[in-house]
Amino acid sequence: MTLRQASSLLLHSLRRAPRSFALSVFGIAVGISVLGFFLALSLGMQKRVLQRIFPTDRLEVVPPKTSVDDSAIGALGAMLGGSKLLGDEMIATLRSHPDVQAVFPRMKVAFPVRGWGGERLIGRAIYTDLPIDGIDPAAVSETTSPWAFKDYVSDKNPFCTEDKNCPSGWYCSWDINKCEPPIPVIVSPTILEFYNGSFARMYGLPKISGFLAGQLRGMTATAELGKSFISRREAGKPRQRKIVLVGVSDRAQPFGLTVPLPYVKRWNAEYAGDRMAQEYSSLTVQVKPGKSITRVVELVRKLGYSIEDNGAEQAGLAVLLMTALFVLVSLSTLVVAALNVAHTFFRAIAERRHELGVMRAVGASQRDIMLLLLGEAACIGLVGGVVGLLISRLAALGIDFLSRTALPDFPFKPSSYFWFSPELLLTLLLFSVTICLLGALFPARAAAQQSPAEALTAK
């Protein structure tokens, strides 16, 4: 039987029983639509929400959790001949691991800092205490002209008595009579998400879109080291420094400001002592693409350190369990659909036994009969898969539309909750066809093995 003959016969067979074909397609379409909807939802939640909040290729190493204060830890470590505080030795150990791409030390400011500014954003100054940490400048790729994310302090900075003595964009640090550019600062997307989702709506402030966030680069404010608005705690001689926003980066701490690490080291040495300038508060570990983060976690815990719990594992597990539940329901629907396909083919073969016998009598082989019936099953699977994917895509578009129009803004609200990747669509189509082929395999084989005489004499 030629390909053209087989195709013509296949179309004739499908047209002769449209009702059975439509019922089989409906069963497959229901299962594929449910399966596709929840798999796309799971992928969308992971890619569009969870990965924005919890990067999956990165972990934060912190000192071991204990109820004893840091000084006691340091004393105990010295008595035991070692220390569990984070230092350069731990950085070198992690960087030597084959799965680690980079390690960036972080250090929190260990004394109070307050600041004011924001007139450019809301039209009036905001006064608040500033949580600040520092990170290795190599971790941050964003740069803006004329300020890059780096340390600008140098002994070669010119002498000054007032701002007009300094180059354009610089200011005069009156306590040291040196010209300095503002300290570059980055903020986390998390801050913008919470601002847009809560504070902007609450206080009638403008939302910071991607365009406005770009316009805010270069916005300056004033930070005063050693003083606080919240408490009376003071440390050392107060110093005022200008800070400038140079970008938004997921390398910044979630709530607060992040500056180049050398600034924090100098500040901690002056205001909190040399020890606080040598111990890192955490290490950001970047895992190589395609490598397992598990082996790095095992090394960290073997060395006696901890991984900062940011809720990523629990959130990911919750999404996985919900997806598994709905996939189980979807697969159950597909199993019922496959059984329906098998039942439909058994019944169709019984009705077409004489027709199949004639085909065998005029020269059709067992292979021709089996391929014909499996071709019908593949068509059911293909059409059912396409219809099911269209239904799931339309349902997803409806959910996204309701989210945009009916739900208020909230932090990390995605433009779409679904991820219909080409790989997912192709996999579901192949799965749909496979299910139908498996359902039709046994009845097709039974029909092909009948002899022409048996088929023609059967009533």
N, C-alpha and C positions, 0 to 999 in steps of 0.2 A: 504494500500500500504506500503510495507516494505521499509526500507531505501535503500537497494540494488536496488530494483525495481525503486524507485524514482530517484536514481542517474543514472541508465542506461537510463531511459526515458528522464532525463534532458540532458544528453550528446547527445542523439539522436535528441532532439529538437534543440540544439545549432548547430549541424552539418547540419541540414536540411536547414538552412538559414544563411550561413556564411557571405553573403554580408551585411544583416541587422545587424548581430552581430558586424561585423567590423566597420560599420558606427556608431553604437551606442557607441562602445568602443572608437572610434576616438573622438567623441564629448566630452565624459567624460574626456578622457586623456588630451585634450587641456585645459579644465577648471581647472583640478587638477594640471597640470604642471605650469600654470600661477599662480594659487593660492599658490602652494608650493614654487615656485621660490621667490615670493615677501614676503611671510611670513618668509622663511628662511633668506632672505636678511635683513628683519627688525630685526629678532632675532640676526643675526650676527652683525649688526651694533651696537646693544645695548650691546651685550656681549663682542665683540672683539674690539670695538672702544670706544663707549661712556663710558662704565664702567671703561675702562682703564684711561680715562681722567677725568671723573666725577663719583667718587664712589657714588652709589645710597643709601648706608646705612650710610652716613656720611654727616654732615653739619658743616659749619663754622660760629660761632656766633661772631659778631663784634659790637662795640659800635654804637649807632644811628648815621646815617649820618647827618651831619650838615655843614654849611658853617662857623660856628664859631670855632675858634681855641680851642685846648684842655684846655688851661688855663681858657678860658672863660667858657667852659663846667663845669670844676671843680668848679669854683666860683659860677656858677648858681646852680649847684647841691647842694653845701653847703648851699646856701641861701634857697633852697627849702626843705632842710632837708634830702637830699639823693643825690645819684650820679648815672649816667648811665654808668659810666666807669666800665670796667670788673674787678671783684675782687673775693675773696674767697666766698663771700656771694652768688654771682650768680652761682659759681661752685657747691655749696652745694644745691641750688635750683634745678639745672638741674639734678644732680645726684639722687635726690629724686624722679624724675619722673619715673613712672613704665615702660615706653618704652625706657628709656635711659640705655645703658649698661655701658658706661664710658664717662668721660669728661676729656680732657687733655688741660691744659692751654698752650698758646703760648705767646712769648714775643719777639718783634723785638729789635735789637740793635739800640739804639737811638743816635748814634754818628758815625762818619766816621771810617771805617776800610778798610785798603788796604792789598793786599797780593801778593805773587809771588811764583811760583813753576810750576810743570808740566813737568819737564825735562824727567821724566820716560815715559810720554805719547807721547810727540811730539819731544823730543830731545833738547828742549830749554825752558828757563823759560818764563812764561807768567806773566805780571804785570797788575793788575787790582784792582779796588775797589771791595770789597766783601759785598754783601747783606747777612746778617746773622740774623737768628732768633733762638730762643730756644724753645724746647718742653719738656714736662715732659718725662723723660727717660722711664717711664712705658708704654708709647705709642709705643715704638719701640721694636720689638722682635728680630731683627737681632743682633747678637753678633759675634765678630771675636776675635780670640786669637792672640796676648795677650791683645787687646783693646776691651772692651765692651762699649756700649753706656751708660756711666754714668759719674758722677762727680768724678774726681780723685784728686781734691785739698784737701789737709789735712795739719794740723799743724805738723803732724808727718813726712812729707816729709823731706828727709835728706838735710843738708847744703851742698853747693857746690860753687866752684869758676869757674869751667869749666866742659864741658860735660863728660870728662873722669872720673870725680868724681861720676857720676850717674850710676845707674843700666843700663843694656843693653836695648836699645830702648828708654830710657829716655834722657832728655836734661837738661841743667842748665839754669834756668831763671835768667839771670844776674842781673835784677833789684831788685830781692828779695833774690838772692843767695839760691834758693831752687831747688831741683831736681823735675821735673814733667814729667809725660808721655805726649805725644802729646794729644791735645784735640780731642776727637772722633767727626767725622763729617759724616753726611749722606746726600745724594743728591737724588733728585726726578728722577723717570724714565722719566719725561718730559724733563729734561735737556739732557739725553742720546738720546731721540728721536729727539730732535731738532739738537743736535750735529751730529748724524748720517745722518739725512735727509737734513741738510743744510750745516753746517760748514765743515764737513768731505769731502764732495764732492767739495765744493767751494775752499778749500785750499789744497786738495790732502792729507788729513790726514787719518790715519787708523780708520776704524769704530770700535766702541766699542760693540762687541757682548757679549752674556751672559758669554762666557768663559773669554773674555778679561776683562769684568767688574769685574769678580771674581779675576783676576790677579792684578787688580788695587787696590784691598783692601790692605791697608797698605801703600799706597802712601802718602808721607808727603809734606807739604808746610809750608810757613811762613805767619802769619797774624800779622800786626802791628796795634794795637789799637790806635785810636785817630788821625790818619792821613789819607789823601786821595790823590790819584793821579789826581782826576778830579777837585777838588776845593781846595782852600787854607784854607778851614775850618779845624780847629784843635780843639781837646778837651782834656784837661788835659795833663798829662805826657805820651808820647808815650811808649808803651810796646810791645815787640815782643813775640809772642807765636807760638809754633809749632802746626799744626793741622794734623790729619791723617784721611784718608777716611776709614770708617769701613763698609760701605754698601750702597745699593740703596734701598730706601723705599718710598712708596707713602705717608708716614707720613711727609716727608720733604717738605719744601716750593717748589713750582713749579720751581722757578728760583732763585737759591741762595744756601746757605749752612745752614744746621740745626745742632745745637749743643745741648747738654743737657741744660735744663733750668737754673740750678744753675749758670752756667758760665755767662749767659746773665744777670741774676739778679745782680751778683756782679759787672759786668762791667758797667751796667747802673747806679748802685748806685755810682760808682766811677767817671764816666765820664759825667753822665747826671742828677744826683741827686736822692735822695731817692724816690721821687714820681714816677719817671719813672721805678724804680725797683719794684714797688708795683702794677702797672696797667698792665694788660695783653692786648696785641694787639688783640687777638682773643681766642676763645675756640673751640677746635675740639670735636664735640659731636658724639659719636658712638651709633647708634640705635641698639637695640636688634634684632636678626634675626627674621623675620616674623612680626615685629611690624611696625606700620605706622609712617613714618617720619612727616606726616602732623600734628599730635597732638603736636609733639615737636616744630614744627615751630610756631604753634598757641601760645604755651606758651611763646616762645622767644619774639614774637611780642607783646603779651599782657604785658610782663614785660618792654617793651619799647626799646628792642634791635633789631638789624637787622641781616639778613642772608646774608652772602657774596654772591653776584651774580657772579657765575663763568661761566654762559652760559649754564649750564646743562639743565635747564628747557626749554630754547628756542630750544636747539639742540634736546632734546627728543621730544618736540612738533612737530618739523619739520619732524622727522622720523616717528612719529605717523600719521601725516596728509598724508604724501606720501604713507605710508603703507595702510591707510584707502582708499585712492583713488584707488590704484592698487587692493586691495581686492575687492572693489566694482565692478571693471571691471571683475575680476575673477569670482565673484559670478554671475554677469550677464551672463557670458559665461556658467556657470554651470546651470543656470535656463533654458537657451536655450537648453542645452544638455538634461536636464530632460524632457523638452517638446518634444524633438526629440525622447527620449526613449518612452514616452507615445504614441506619434504618431506611432512609429514603432510597439508597442504592439497592438494598435488598428487595425492596418493594418494586422499584423500577426494573430491576433485572427479572423479577418474576413476571412482570407484565410484558417485558420485551424478550422473553425466552425464545419465542418463535423467530423474532427478527434476528437475534444473535445466532440462532441455528442456521438461518438462511445465509448469513454472512460467512459462517464457518463452511457451509456447503459449497459456496461459490469461490472459496479459496482464501478467506481470511484466516490467519494463524491465531494461535492462542495469544501470542505477543501483541497482535493487532487489536484483539478484543480488549486485552488488559490495558493497553496504552490509550484506547478510546475512552474507556471508563475512567481511568486515572486523569485523562485530559479534562473530562467533565468536572471531576472533583477539583482539579487545579483552577479551573475557571471560577468555580464557586468560591474557592479560597481567595483568589485574586480580587474578584468583585466585592466579596464580603469584607476583605481587608481594606480596600479603598473606601468603601462606604463607611466602615467603622472608624477609620482615621478621619474622614471628613466630619463625622458626627462628633468625635472627641475634640477636633480642632474648633468646631463651632461652639461647643460647650465651653471650651477654654476661653474663647473670645468673649463669650457672654459673661463669664466670671470676671475677666479683666475689666470689662466695661462697667459692671456693677461696682467693682472695687474703686474705679476712678470716679464714678459719679455718686455713689451712695456712702462710701466709707470716708471718714475724715483722714487727713494726712497723719501718719505716725512714723516714728523712726524706722528707716530702712524699708519703707514701703516701696515695693518694686513696681515697675511699669507693667510687668507681666509675671504671673506666678508659674508659668509653664515654660518648658524647654523642649520644643519639637525639633530635635536635631535630625539631619538627614540619616544618620546611623540608626537612630531610634525608629524612624519611619520605615526604613528598609528592613530592619530586623522584624518589625511587627508584620509587614507584608509577607516575608518569608515564613514567619511563624504561622500566619493564617493559612497559607498554602500547604504547609507541612501538616497542620492539624487535619485539613480536609483530605489530604492524600492518605494519611494514616487511617482516617475513618472509612475511606473507600477501598483500602487495600484488600481486606479480606473478602468482601463481596465481589470485587473485580476479579480476584484470583479464582474464586469459586465459579464465577460465570465463564471465565476463560478456559477452565479445565473441563467443562461439559463437552461431550462429544456432539457432533451435528445431529446424529440420529436421535440421541437422548433429548436434545432441545426441540427437534421438530415433532417428535411423537408425544411430548408432554402436553397435557391438557391444562 
